[in-house]
Amino acid sequence: MPGNFPLLESIRTVIIMPVVGFMFAIALVAFVWGMMEFVKGGANEKKVEEAKNKMLYGLGGMALMASAVGMVNLICATLQC
């Protein structure tokens, strides 16, 4: 039975969302860092490949954090917290 869950809402707003936001920021920094290394890498194939991997990991991290926010919001909407 859906109901009011103030504890879940508090956990979501005080713990989960700030942590997810911080991790999203880290992933964004990794992506931007990879872009800068990609531009600086120039003709060096090894550096360009490492930069591509950093950008890919950054994008993956951002996608993961966005889906985590979606799941948390879905759970809270379902439970009406």
Secondary structure, 3 states (H helix, E strand, C coil): CCCCCHHHHHHHHHHHHHHHHHHHHHHHHHHHHHHHHHHHHCCCHHHHHHHHHHHHHHHHHHHHHHHHHHHHHHHHHHHCC
